[in-house]
Amino acid sequence: MINPQSAQQPNQSTVIATALGRVPFPNAWSKAWEGLFAHRLVAYVCVLLVASICAYAYGIRTHGIFACQANGYSADRYVANCNVSNYADYEYGAFQFNLEPGVEDAIRNANVLFLGNSRLQIAFSSVPTEQWFSANSDRYYLMGFGDFGNSLFEGGLLQRIRPNPEVYIIDVDRFFSQSETPEMKKVLHDPNARRDYEAKRLWQHVHERVCGSFAALCGHQLVFFRSRDTGAYYPEGPWGQKAAPVSYDAAVDQNVAKASIAIAIDFLSRFTRGKCVILTIVPTVDTPIGTAKAIASGVGLPLVTPGIMDGLRTRDGSHLDQPSAQRWAQAFFQVAGPEIRSCLDNRNAADRPAPFSSGKATPILSASTTTVR
Protein backbone atom coordinates (compact mmCIF):
# COMPACT_ATOMS: atom_id res chain seq x y z
CA MET A 1 0.00 0.00 0.00
CA ILE A 2 1.45 3.38 -1.06
CA ASN A 3 2.05 5.99 1.61
CA PRO A 4 0.28 9.21 0.46
CA GLN A 5 2.99 11.35 2.00
CA SER A 6 5.77 9.61 0.20
CA ALA A 7 3.86 9.84 -3.02
CA GLN A 8 3.63 13.59 -2.71
CA GLN A 9 7.31 14.10 -1.90
CA PRO A 10 9.95 14.32 -4.66
CA ASN A 11 12.62 11.64 -4.58
CA GLN A 12 16.06 12.42 -3.16
CA SER A 13 17.86 12.48 -6.49
CA THR A 14 15.40 15.01 -7.85
CA VAL A 15 15.91 17.28 -4.84
CA ILE A 16 19.70 17.09 -5.17
CA ALA A 17 19.59 17.78 -8.88
CA THR A 18 17.32 20.81 -8.32
CA ALA A 19 19.57 22.10 -5.55
CA LEU A 20 22.54 21.96 -7.88
CA GLY A 21 20.71 23.96 -10.47
CA ARG A 22 20.14 21.09 -12.92
CA VAL A 23 16.79 20.19 -14.30
CA PRO A 24 16.32 16.44 -13.94
CA PHE A 25 15.93 14.47 -17.19
CA PRO A 26 12.69 12.64 -17.71
CA ASN A 27 13.08 8.85 -17.73
CA ALA A 28 12.75 8.66 -21.50
CA TRP A 29 15.58 11.12 -21.96
CA SER A 30 17.83 9.08 -19.68
CA LYS A 31 17.21 5.97 -21.73
CA ALA A 32 17.96 7.88 -24.92
CA TRP A 33 21.24 9.12 -23.45
CA GLU A 34 22.21 5.62 -22.39
CA GLY A 35 21.45 4.36 -25.87
CA LEU A 36 23.51 7.11 -27.45
CA PHE A 37 26.42 6.30 -25.14
CA ALA A 38 26.17 2.62 -26.05
CA HIS A 39 26.22 3.49 -29.77
CA ARG A 40 29.23 5.74 -29.23
CA LEU A 41 31.05 2.92 -27.44
CA VAL A 42 30.33 0.54 -30.30
CA ALA A 43 31.48 3.17 -32.78
CA TYR A 44 34.66 3.72 -30.76
CA VAL A 45 35.40 0.00 -30.70
CA CYS A 46 34.79 -0.17 -34.45
CA VAL A 47 37.16 2.75 -35.04
CA LEU A 48 39.83 1.01 -32.96
CA LEU A 49 39.28 -2.22 -34.88
CA VAL A 50 39.52 -0.50 -38.26
CA ALA A 51 42.61 1.41 -37.13
CA SER A 52 44.23 -1.82 -35.95
CA ILE A 53 43.45 -3.53 -39.25
CA CYS A 54 44.83 -0.55 -41.20
CA ALA A 55 47.98 -0.49 -39.06
CA TYR A 56 48.48 -4.22 -39.59
CA ALA A 57 47.92 -3.86 -43.33
CA TYR A 58 50.34 -0.93 -43.42
CA GLY A 59 52.92 -3.00 -41.55
CA ILE A 60 52.57 -5.86 -44.04
CA ARG A 61 52.73 -3.41 -46.92
CA THR A 62 55.85 -1.60 -45.69
CA HIS A 63 57.72 -4.21 -43.63
CA GLY A 64 56.40 -7.55 -44.91
CA ILE A 65 56.47 -9.39 -48.21
CA PHE A 66 53.89 -7.02 -49.72
CA ALA A 67 56.63 -4.38 -49.78
CA CYS A 68 58.03 -6.33 -52.76
CA GLN A 69 56.56 -6.87 -56.21
CA ALA A 70 55.44 -10.28 -57.41
CA ASN A 71 56.34 -10.17 -61.09
CA GLY A 72 59.21 -12.65 -60.71
CA TYR A 73 57.18 -15.70 -59.72
CA SER A 74 56.94 -18.62 -62.11
CA ALA A 75 56.60 -22.38 -61.99
CA ASP A 76 60.39 -22.42 -61.49
CA ARG A 77 60.90 -19.35 -59.24
CA TYR A 78 60.11 -18.39 -55.67
CA VAL A 79 61.11 -15.49 -53.39
CA ALA A 80 64.48 -16.18 -51.76
CA ASN A 81 64.62 -12.83 -49.96
CA CYS A 82 62.38 -9.77 -49.72
CA ASN A 83 64.62 -7.02 -48.39
CA VAL A 84 62.42 -5.78 -45.53
CA SER A 85 62.60 -6.36 -41.79
CA ASN A 86 59.55 -8.57 -41.25
CA TYR A 87 60.20 -10.98 -44.12
CA ALA A 88 63.85 -10.82 -45.26
CA ASP A 89 65.37 -14.31 -45.64
CA TYR A 90 63.46 -17.32 -46.89
CA GLU A 91 66.12 -19.32 -48.72
CA TYR A 92 67.99 -20.54 -45.62
CA GLY A 93 64.84 -22.08 -44.20
CA ALA A 94 63.68 -23.33 -47.59
CA PHE A 95 66.88 -25.35 -47.99
CA GLN A 96 67.27 -26.38 -44.35
CA PHE A 97 63.70 -27.70 -44.10
CA ASN A 98 63.31 -28.78 -47.74
CA LEU A 99 60.30 -26.54 -48.31
CA GLU A 100 60.64 -26.07 -52.08
CA PRO A 101 59.70 -29.13 -54.16
CA GLY A 102 62.33 -30.32 -56.60
CA VAL A 103 65.25 -28.33 -55.20
CA GLU A 104 67.06 -31.23 -53.56
CA ASP A 105 66.59 -33.36 -56.69
CA ALA A 106 68.07 -30.54 -58.78
CA ILE A 107 71.11 -30.44 -56.49
CA ARG A 108 71.54 -34.22 -56.64
CA ASN A 109 71.30 -34.20 -60.44
CA ALA A 110 73.80 -31.38 -60.97
CA ASN A 111 77.03 -32.24 -62.75
CA VAL A 112 78.63 -29.01 -61.54
CA LEU A 113 77.87 -27.58 -58.10
CA PHE A 114 78.73 -23.98 -57.19
CA LEU A 115 79.29 -23.09 -53.52
CA GLY A 116 79.75 -19.67 -51.96
CA ASN A 117 77.95 -16.48 -51.04
CA SER A 118 75.67 -14.00 -52.78
CA ARG A 119 78.57 -12.57 -54.81
CA LEU A 120 78.97 -15.96 -56.46
CA GLN A 121 75.20 -16.17 -56.91
CA ILE A 122 74.99 -12.81 -58.67
CA ALA A 123 78.07 -13.36 -60.84
CA PHE A 124 76.98 -16.76 -62.15
CA SER A 125 73.26 -15.97 -62.39
CA SER A 126 74.00 -14.70 -65.84
CA VAL A 127 73.60 -15.49 -69.50
CA PRO A 128 77.17 -16.84 -70.00
CA THR A 129 76.53 -19.51 -67.35
CA GLU A 130 73.30 -20.60 -69.02
CA GLN A 131 74.93 -20.60 -72.44
CA TRP A 132 77.99 -22.59 -71.39
CA PHE A 133 76.00 -25.38 -69.77
CA SER A 134 73.41 -25.41 -72.53
CA ALA A 135 76.15 -25.78 -75.13
CA ASN A 136 77.76 -28.58 -73.12
CA SER A 137 74.48 -30.34 -72.27
CA ASP A 138 75.25 -30.54 -68.57
CA ARG A 139 73.37 -29.55 -65.46
CA TYR A 140 74.56 -27.09 -62.85
CA TYR A 141 73.30 -25.73 -59.57
CA LEU A 142 74.20 -22.49 -57.79
CA MET A 143 74.12 -23.36 -54.09
CA GLY A 144 75.38 -20.06 -52.74
CA PHE A 145 73.54 -18.06 -50.08
CA GLY A 146 73.13 -14.43 -49.12
CA ASP A 147 74.69 -12.84 -46.05
CA PHE A 148 77.95 -14.74 -46.56
CA GLY A 149 76.81 -18.31 -46.82
CA ASN A 150 79.70 -20.51 -45.77
CA SER A 151 80.97 -24.07 -45.40
CA LEU A 152 79.28 -24.54 -42.03
CA PHE A 153 75.78 -24.21 -43.47
CA GLU A 154 76.42 -25.51 -46.96
CA GLY A 155 78.40 -28.45 -45.62
CA GLY A 156 75.39 -29.43 -43.52
CA LEU A 157 73.22 -29.39 -46.64
CA LEU A 158 75.74 -31.51 -48.57
CA GLN A 159 75.82 -34.03 -45.75
CA ARG A 160 72.05 -34.41 -45.83
CA ILE A 161 71.35 -34.11 -49.56
CA ARG A 162 74.40 -36.13 -50.67
CA PRO A 163 74.87 -34.76 -54.22
CA ASN A 164 77.32 -36.39 -56.58
CA PRO A 165 78.65 -33.76 -59.01
CA GLU A 166 81.78 -34.24 -61.04
CA VAL A 167 82.94 -30.66 -60.39
CA TYR A 168 82.77 -28.31 -57.42
CA ILE A 169 83.35 -24.61 -58.08
CA ILE A 170 83.91 -22.76 -54.79
CA ASP A 171 84.27 -19.04 -54.13
CA VAL A 172 86.81 -18.95 -51.28
CA ASP A 173 85.84 -15.44 -50.09
CA ARG A 174 84.80 -16.00 -46.44
CA PHE A 175 83.53 -19.46 -47.40
CA PHE A 176 85.76 -21.67 -45.26
CA SER A 177 84.37 -20.44 -41.97
CA GLN A 178 82.51 -21.85 -38.99
CA SER A 179 80.82 -18.59 -38.03
CA GLU A 180 77.03 -18.54 -37.78
CA THR A 181 75.18 -15.71 -39.48
CA PRO A 182 71.83 -14.61 -38.00
CA GLU A 183 70.02 -16.70 -40.62
CA MET A 184 72.06 -19.77 -39.71
CA LYS A 185 71.38 -19.30 -36.02
CA LYS A 186 67.69 -19.11 -36.76
CA VAL A 187 67.42 -22.28 -38.83
CA LEU A 188 69.95 -24.31 -36.84
CA HIS A 189 68.89 -23.50 -33.28
CA ASP A 190 65.45 -21.87 -33.11
CA PRO A 191 62.78 -24.51 -32.29
CA ASN A 192 60.16 -22.35 -34.02
CA ALA A 193 62.19 -21.87 -37.21
CA ARG A 194 60.38 -24.48 -39.32
CA ARG A 195 56.98 -23.07 -38.39
CA ASP A 196 58.13 -19.52 -39.17
CA TYR A 197 59.55 -20.47 -42.56
CA GLU A 198 56.50 -22.52 -43.45
CA ALA A 199 54.43 -19.40 -42.71
CA LYS A 200 56.71 -17.40 -45.02
CA ARG A 201 56.11 -19.96 -47.73
CA LEU A 202 52.33 -19.66 -47.33
CA TRP A 203 52.56 -15.87 -47.52
CA GLN A 204 54.26 -16.23 -50.91
CA HIS A 205 51.10 -17.85 -52.31
CA VAL A 206 49.02 -14.92 -51.05
CA HIS A 207 51.61 -12.42 -52.26
CA GLU A 208 51.73 -13.92 -55.74
CA ARG A 209 47.96 -13.75 -56.17
CA VAL A 210 47.31 -10.35 -54.60
CA CYS A 211 50.29 -8.47 -56.02
CA GLY A 212 50.05 -10.30 -59.31
CA SER A 213 46.49 -9.04 -59.74
CA PHE A 214 46.81 -5.66 -58.01
CA ALA A 215 50.43 -4.55 -58.39
CA ALA A 216 49.62 -1.05 -57.10
CA LEU A 217 48.88 -2.51 -53.65
CA CYS A 218 52.48 -3.68 -53.28
CA GLY A 219 55.82 -1.93 -52.94
CA HIS A 220 59.07 -1.98 -54.87
CA GLN A 221 61.68 -3.08 -52.34
CA LEU A 222 64.59 -5.22 -53.54
CA VAL A 223 63.52 -8.84 -53.91
CA PHE A 224 65.49 -11.91 -55.03
CA PHE A 225 63.64 -14.63 -56.87
CA ARG A 226 65.43 -17.97 -57.11
CA SER A 227 65.23 -20.82 -59.59
CA ARG A 228 64.32 -24.24 -58.23
CA ASP A 229 66.04 -25.87 -61.18
CA THR A 230 69.42 -24.08 -61.20
CA GLY A 231 69.48 -22.04 -57.97
CA ALA A 232 70.08 -18.86 -59.97
CA TYR A 233 69.06 -15.44 -58.61
CA TYR A 234 66.71 -13.06 -60.41
CA PRO A 235 66.74 -9.73 -58.51
CA GLU A 236 63.95 -7.18 -58.93
CA GLY A 237 63.75 -3.63 -57.56
CA PRO A 238 66.23 -0.91 -56.61
CA TRP A 239 69.42 -1.83 -54.76
CA GLY A 240 69.42 1.51 -52.97
CA GLN A 241 73.17 1.84 -52.66
CA LYS A 242 75.84 3.55 -54.71
CA ALA A 243 77.79 1.69 -57.34
CA ALA A 244 81.53 1.39 -56.90
CA PRO A 245 84.39 0.07 -59.04
CA VAL A 246 86.00 -3.28 -58.39
CA SER A 247 89.38 -3.12 -56.66
CA TYR A 248 91.91 -5.59 -55.31
CA ASP A 249 93.83 -6.06 -52.07
CA ALA A 250 97.03 -8.05 -52.57
CA ALA A 251 97.83 -8.23 -48.85
CA VAL A 252 97.46 -11.57 -47.06
CA ASP A 253 95.48 -11.74 -43.84
CA GLN A 254 97.51 -14.49 -42.22
CA ASN A 255 94.95 -15.19 -39.48
CA VAL A 256 92.11 -15.59 -41.96
CA ALA A 257 94.25 -17.66 -44.32
CA LYS A 258 95.46 -20.02 -41.59
CA ALA A 259 91.98 -20.62 -40.16
CA SER A 260 90.46 -21.03 -43.62
CA ILE A 261 93.07 -23.54 -44.78
CA ALA A 262 92.40 -25.84 -41.82
CA ILE A 263 88.64 -25.71 -42.41
CA ALA A 264 89.09 -26.09 -46.18
CA ILE A 265 91.19 -29.25 -45.91
CA ASP A 266 88.58 -30.85 -43.68
CA PHE A 267 85.68 -29.71 -45.85
CA LEU A 268 87.21 -30.84 -49.14
CA SER A 269 88.29 -34.20 -47.73
CA ARG A 270 84.73 -34.85 -46.50
CA PHE A 271 82.72 -33.73 -49.52
CA THR A 272 84.86 -33.56 -52.67
CA ARG A 273 87.06 -36.64 -52.53
CA GLY A 274 87.57 -37.99 -56.03
CA LYS A 275 85.98 -34.90 -57.60
CA CYS A 276 87.39 -31.96 -59.51
CA VAL A 277 87.60 -28.82 -57.39
CA ILE A 278 88.01 -25.34 -58.83
CA LEU A 279 88.64 -22.53 -56.37
CA THR A 280 87.91 -18.97 -57.45
CA ILE A 281 86.96 -15.56 -56.09
CA VAL A 282 84.34 -13.21 -57.51
CA PRO A 283 85.68 -9.65 -57.64
CA THR A 284 84.25 -6.91 -55.45
CA VAL A 285 85.43 -3.71 -53.78
CA ASP A 286 88.78 -4.48 -52.10
CA THR A 287 88.74 -8.06 -53.35
CA PRO A 288 90.92 -10.02 -50.87
CA ILE A 289 92.91 -11.57 -53.68
CA GLY A 290 96.08 -12.04 -51.65
CA THR A 291 94.28 -13.97 -48.92
CA ALA A 292 92.35 -16.00 -51.50
CA LYS A 293 95.55 -17.08 -53.24
CA ALA A 294 97.08 -18.03 -49.88
CA ILE A 295 94.05 -20.20 -49.06
CA ALA A 296 94.16 -21.93 -52.44
CA SER A 297 97.89 -22.51 -52.13
CA GLY A 298 97.42 -23.88 -48.62
CA VAL A 299 95.15 -26.67 -49.88
CA GLY A 300 97.33 -27.37 -52.91
CA LEU A 301 95.10 -25.87 -55.59
CA PRO A 302 95.48 -22.86 -57.89
CA LEU A 303 93.09 -19.94 -57.70
CA VAL A 304 91.28 -19.93 -61.05
CA THR A 305 90.05 -16.54 -62.28
CA PRO A 306 90.14 -14.54 -65.51
CA GLY A 307 92.74 -12.25 -63.96
CA ILE A 308 92.31 -8.57 -63.16
CA MET A 309 89.78 -7.11 -65.60
CA ASP A 310 89.45 -3.38 -66.15
CA GLY A 311 86.11 -1.62 -65.93
CA LEU A 312 84.24 -4.01 -63.64
CA ARG A 313 81.80 -2.34 -61.27
CA THR A 314 79.60 -3.31 -58.37
CA ARG A 315 76.03 -2.09 -58.15
CA ASP A 316 76.10 -1.71 -54.36
CA GLY A 317 79.71 -1.82 -53.25
CA SER A 318 79.63 -5.61 -53.04
CA HIS A 319 77.91 -7.43 -55.94
CA LEU A 320 78.82 -7.08 -59.60
CA ASP A 321 76.35 -5.13 -61.68
CA GLN A 322 74.72 -7.00 -64.55
CA PRO A 323 77.13 -6.01 -67.36
CA SER A 324 80.14 -6.75 -65.15
CA ALA A 325 78.71 -10.10 -64.03
CA GLN A 326 78.22 -11.12 -67.65
CA ARG A 327 81.72 -10.01 -68.65
CA TRP A 328 83.35 -11.73 -65.69
CA ALA A 329 81.38 -14.98 -66.01
CA GLN A 330 82.12 -15.20 -69.72
CA ALA A 331 85.82 -14.69 -69.07
CA PHE A 332 85.72 -17.25 -66.25
CA PHE A 333 84.32 -19.96 -68.52
CA GLN A 334 86.91 -19.15 -71.16
CA VAL A 335 89.59 -19.89 -68.55
CA ALA A 336 87.99 -22.67 -66.52
CA GLY A 337 85.73 -24.14 -69.21
CA PRO A 338 88.28 -26.56 -70.70
CA GLU A 339 89.09 -27.97 -67.26
CA ILE A 340 85.41 -28.32 -66.38
CA ARG A 341 84.82 -30.03 -69.72
CA SER A 342 87.73 -32.39 -69.14
CA CYS A 343 86.40 -33.37 -65.71
CA LEU A 344 82.93 -33.99 -67.13
CA ASP A 345 84.27 -36.04 -70.01
CA ASN A 346 86.27 -38.19 -67.60
CA ARG A 347 83.39 -38.66 -65.16
CA ASN A 348 83.48 -42.42 -65.64
CA ALA A 349 87.26 -42.76 -65.67
CA ALA A 350 88.21 -45.07 -62.82
CA ASP A 351 91.81 -43.92 -62.83
CA ARG A 352 91.18 -40.18 -62.41
CA PRO A 353 93.37 -39.01 -59.52
CA ALA A 354 91.54 -37.96 -56.38
CA PRO A 355 92.22 -34.39 -55.25
CA PHE A 356 92.98 -35.64 -51.75
CA SER A 357 95.03 -38.57 -50.61
CA SER A 358 95.66 -39.39 -46.98
CA GLY A 359 94.30 -35.98 -46.03
CA LYS A 360 96.85 -34.06 -48.10
CA ALA A 361 95.73 -31.84 -50.96
CA THR A 362 96.93 -32.67 -54.46
CA PRO A 363 96.43 -30.23 -57.35
CA ILE A 364 93.98 -31.44 -59.97
CA LEU A 365 94.08 -28.53 -62.36
CA SER A 366 96.63 -28.39 -65.12
CA ALA A 367 99.58 -26.08 -64.76
CA SER A 368 98.46 -24.24 -67.89
CA THR A 369 95.25 -23.04 -66.26
CA THR A 370 95.24 -19.25 -66.01
CA THR A 371 95.29 -17.93 -62.48
CA VAL A 372 95.25 -14.46 -61.01
CA ARG A 373 98.60 -12.73 -61.07
C-alpha positions in Angstrom: 0.0 0.0 0.0 1.5 3.4 -1.1 2.0 6.0 1.6 0.3 9.2 0.5 3.0 11.3 2.0 5.8 9.6 0.2 3.9 9.8 -3.0 3.6 13.6 -2.7 7.3 14.1 -1.9 10.0 14.3 -4.7 12.6 11.6 -4.6 16.1 12.4 -3.2 17.9 12.5 -6.5 15.4 15.0 -7.8 15.9 17.3 -4.8 19.7 17.1 -5.2 19.6 17.8 -8.9 17.3 20.8 -8.3 19.6 22.1 -5.6 22.5 22.0 -7.9 20.7 24.0 -10.5 20.1 21.1 -12.9 16.8 20.2 -14.3 16.3 16.4 -13.9 15.9 14.5 -17.2 12.7 12.6 -17.7 13.1 8.9 -17.7 12.7 8.7 -21.5 15.6 11.1 -22.0 17.8 9.1 -19.7 17.2 6.0 -21.7 18.0 7.9 -24.9 21.2 9.1 -23.5 22.2 5.6 -22.4 21.5 4.4 -25.9 23.5 7.1 -27.4 26.4 6.3 -25.1 26.2 2.6 -26.1 26.2 3.5 -29.8 29.2 5.7 -29.2 31.0 2.9 -27.4 30.3 0.5 -30.3 31.5 3.2 -32.8 34.7 3.7 -30.8 35.4 0.0 -30.7 34.8 -0.2 -34.5 37.2 2.7 -35.0 39.8 1.0 -33.0 39.3 -2.2 -34.9 39.5 -0.5 -38.3 42.6 1.4 -37.1 44.2 -1.8 -36.0 43.5 -3.5 -39.2 44.8 -0.6 -41.2 48.0 -0.5 -39.1 48.5 -4.2 -39.6 47.9 -3.9 -43.3 50.3 -0.9 -43.4 52.9 -3.0 -41.5 52.6 -5.9 -44.0 52.7 -3.4 -46.9 55.8 -1.6 -45.7 57.7 -4.2 -43.6 56.4 -7.6 -44.9 56.5 -9.4 -48.2 53.9 -7.0 -49.7 56.6 -4.4 -49.8 58.0 -6.3 -52.8 56.6 -6.9 -56.2 55.4 -10.3 -57.4 56.3 -10.2 -61.1 59.2 -12.7 -60.7 57.2 -15.7 -59.7 56.9 -18.6 -62.1 56.6 -22.4 -62.0 60.4 -22.4 -61.5 60.9 -19.4 -59.2 60.1 -18.4 -55.7 61.1 -15.5 -53.4 64.5 -16.2 -51.8 64.6 -12.8 -50.0 62.4 -9.8 -49.7 64.6 -7.0 -48.4 62.4 -5.8 -45.5 62.6 -6.4 -41.8 59.6 -8.6 -41.2 60.2 -11.0 -44.1 63.8 -10.8 -45.3 65.4 -14.3 -45.6 63.5 -17.3 -46.9 66.1 -19.3 -48.7 68.0 -20.5 -45.6 64.8 -22.1 -44.2 63.7 -23.3 -47.6 66.9 -25.4 -48.0 67.3 -26.4 -44.4 63.7 -27.7 -44.1 63.3 -28.8 -47.7 60.3 -26.5 -48.3 60.6 -26.1 -52.1 59.7 -29.1 -54.2 62.3 -30.3 -56.6 65.3 -28.3 -55.2 67.1 -31.2 -53.6 66.6 -33.4 -56.7 68.1 -30.5 -58.8 71.1 -30.4 -56.5 71.5 -34.2 -56.6 71.3 -34.2 -60.4 73.8 -31.4 -61.0 77.0 -32.2 -62.8 78.6 -29.0 -61.5 77.9 -27.6 -58.1 78.7 -24.0 -57.2 79.3 -23.1 -53.5 79.8 -19.7 -52.0 77.9 -16.5 -51.0 75.7 -14.0 -52.8 78.6 -12.6 -54.8 79.0 -16.0 -56.5 75.2 -16.2 -56.9 75.0 -12.8 -58.7 78.1 -13.4 -60.8 77.0 -16.8 -62.1 73.3 -16.0 -62.4 74.0 -14.7 -65.8 73.6 -15.5 -69.5 77.2 -16.8 -70.0 76.5 -19.5 -67.4 73.3 -20.6 -69.0 74.9 -20.6 -72.4 78.0 -22.6 -71.4 76.0 -25.4 -69.8 73.4 -25.4 -72.5 76.1 -25.8 -75.1 77.8 -28.6 -73.1 74.5 -30.3 -72.3 75.3 -30.5 -68.6 73.4 -29.6 -65.5 74.6 -27.1 -62.9 73.3 -25.7 -59.6 74.2 -22.5 -57.8 74.1 -23.4 -54.1 75.4 -20.1 -52.7 73.5 -18.1 -50.1 73.1 -14.4 -49.1 74.7 -12.8 -46.0 78.0 -14.7 -46.6 76.8 -18.3 -46.8 79.7 -20.5 -45.8 81.0 -24.1 -45.4 79.3 -24.5 -42.0 75.8 -24.2 -43.5 76.4 -25.5 -47.0 78.4 -28.5 -45.6 75.4 -29.4 -43.5 73.2 -29.4 -46.6 75.7 -31.5 -48.6 75.8 -34.0 -45.7 72.1 -34.4 -45.8 71.3 -34.1 -49.6 74.4 -36.1 -50.7 74.9 -34.8 -54.2 77.3 -36.4 -56.6 78.6 -33.8 -59.0 81.8 -34.2 -61.0 82.9 -30.7 -60.4 82.8 -28.3 -57.4 83.4 -24.6 -58.1 83.9 -22.8 -54.8 84.3 -19.0 -54.1 86.8 -19.0 -51.3 85.8 -15.4 -50.1 84.8 -16.0 -46.4 83.5 -19.5 -47.4 85.8 -21.7 -45.3 84.4 -20.4 -42.0 82.5 -21.9 -39.0 80.8 -18.6 -38.0 77.0 -18.5 -37.8 75.2 -15.7 -39.5 71.8 -14.6 -38.0 70.0 -16.7 -40.6 72.1 -19.8 -39.7 71.4 -19.3 -36.0 67.7 -19.1 -36.8 67.4 -22.3 -38.8 69.9 -24.3 -36.8 68.9 -23.5 -33.3 65.4 -21.9 -33.1 62.8 -24.5 -32.3 60.2 -22.3 -34.0 62.2 -21.9 -37.2 60.4 -24.5 -39.3 57.0 -23.1 -38.4 58.1 -19.5 -39.2 59.6 -20.5 -42.6 56.5 -22.5 -43.5 54.4 -19.4 -42.7 56.7 -17.4 -45.0 56.1 -20.0 -47.7 52.3 -19.7 -47.3 52.6 -15.9 -47.5 54.3 -16.2 -50.9 51.1 -17.8 -52.3 49.0 -14.9 -51.1 51.6 -12.4 -52.3 51.7 -13.9 -55.7 48.0 -13.7 -56.2 47.3 -10.4 -54.6 50.3 -8.5 -56.0 50.1 -10.3 -59.3 46.5 -9.0 -59.7 46.8 -5.7 -58.0 50.4 -4.5 -58.4 49.6 -1.0 -57.1 48.9 -2.5 -53.7 52.5 -3.7 -53.3 55.8 -1.9 -52.9 59.1 -2.0 -54.9 61.7 -3.1 -52.3 64.6 -5.2 -53.5 63.5 -8.8 -53.9 65.5 -11.9 -55.0 63.6 -14.6 -56.9 65.4 -18.0 -57.1 65.2 -20.8 -59.6 64.3 -24.2 -58.2 66.0 -25.9 -61.2 69.4 -24.1 -61.2 69.5 -22.0 -58.0 70.1 -18.9 -60.0 69.1 -15.4 -58.6 66.7 -13.1 -60.4 66.7 -9.7 -58.5 64.0 -7.2 -58.9 63.8 -3.6 -57.6 66.2 -0.9 -56.6 69.4 -1.8 -54.8 69.4 1.5 -53.0 73.2 1.8 -52.7 75.8 3.5 -54.7 77.8 1.7 -57.3 81.5 1.4 -56.9 84.4 0.1 -59.0 86.0 -3.3 -58.4 89.4 -3.1 -56.7 91.9 -5.6 -55.3 93.8 -6.1 -52.1 97.0 -8.0 -52.6 97.8 -8.2 -48.8 97.5 -11.6 -47.1 95.5 -11.7 -43.8 97.5 -14.5 -42.2 95.0 -15.2 -39.5 92.1 -15.6 -42.0 94.2 -17.7 -44.3 95.5 -20.0 -41.6 92.0 -20.6 -40.2 90.5 -21.0 -43.6 93.1 -23.5 -44.8 92.4 -25.8 -41.8 88.6 -25.7 -42.4 89.1 -26.1 -46.2 91.2 -29.3 -45.9 88.6 -30.9 -43.7 85.7 -29.7 -45.9 87.2 -30.8 -49.1 88.3 -34.2 -47.7 84.7 -34.9 -46.5 82.7 -33.7 -49.5 84.9 -33.6 -52.7 87.1 -36.6 -52.5 87.6 -38.0 -56.0 86.0 -34.9 -57.6 87.4 -32.0 -59.5 87.6 -28.8 -57.4 88.0 -25.3 -58.8 88.6 -22.5 -56.4 87.9 -19.0 -57.4 87.0 -15.6 -56.1 84.3 -13.2 -57.5 85.7 -9.7 -57.6 84.2 -6.9 -55.4 85.4 -3.7 -53.8 88.8 -4.5 -52.1 88.7 -8.1 -53.4 90.9 -10.0 -50.9 92.9 -11.6 -53.7 96.1 -12.0 -51.6 94.3 -14.0 -48.9 92.4 -16.0 -51.5 95.6 -17.1 -53.2 97.1 -18.0 -49.9 94.1 -20.2 -49.1 94.2 -21.9 -52.4 97.9 -22.5 -52.1 97.4 -23.9 -48.6 95.2 -26.7 -49.9 97.3 -27.4 -52.9 95.1 -25.9 -55.6 95.5 -22.9 -57.9 93.1 -19.9 -57.7 91.3 -19.9 -61.0 90.1 -16.5 -62.3 90.1 -14.5 -65.5 92.7 -12.2 -64.0 92.3 -8.6 -63.2 89.8 -7.1 -65.6 89.4 -3.4 -66.1 86.1 -1.6 -65.9 84.2 -4.0 -63.6 81.8 -2.3 -61.3 79.6 -3.3 -58.4 76.0 -2.1 -58.2 76.1 -1.7 -54.4 79.7 -1.8 -53.2 79.6 -5.6 -53.0 77.9 -7.4 -55.9 78.8 -7.1 -59.6 76.4 -5.1 -61.7 74.7 -7.0 -64.5 77.1 -6.0 -67.4 80.1 -6.7 -65.1 78.7 -10.1 -64.0 78.2 -11.1 -67.6 81.7 -10.0 -68.6 83.4 -11.7 -65.7 81.4 -15.0 -66.0 82.1 -15.2 -69.7 85.8 -14.7 -69.1 85.7 -17.3 -66.2 84.3 -20.0 -68.5 86.9 -19.2 -71.2 89.6 -19.9 -68.6 88.0 -22.7 -66.5 85.7 -24.1 -69.2 88.3 -26.6 -70.7 89.1 -28.0 -67.3 85.4 -28.3 -66.4 84.8 -30.0 -69.7 87.7 -32.4 -69.1 86.4 -33.4 -65.7 82.9 -34.0 -67.1 84.3 -36.0 -70.0 86.3 -38.2 -67.6 83.4 -38.7 -65.2 83.5 -42.4 -65.6 87.3 -42.8 -65.7 88.2 -45.1 -62.8 91.8 -43.9 -62.8 91.2 -40.2 -62.4 93.4 -39.0 -59.5 91.5 -38.0 -56.4 92.2 -34.4 -55.2 93.0 -35.6 -51.7 95.0 -38.6 -50.6 95.7 -39.4 -47.0 94.3 -36.0 -46.0 96.8 -34.1 -48.1 95.7 -31.8 -51.0 96.9 -32.7 -54.5 96.4 -30.2 -57.3 94.0 -31.4 -60.0 94.1 -28.5 -62.4 96.6 -28.4 -65.1 99.6 -26.1 -64.8 98.5 -24.2 -67.9 95.2 -23.0 -66.3 95.2 -19.2 -66.0 95.3 -17.9 -62.5 95.2 -14.5 -61.0 98.6 -12.7 -61.1 
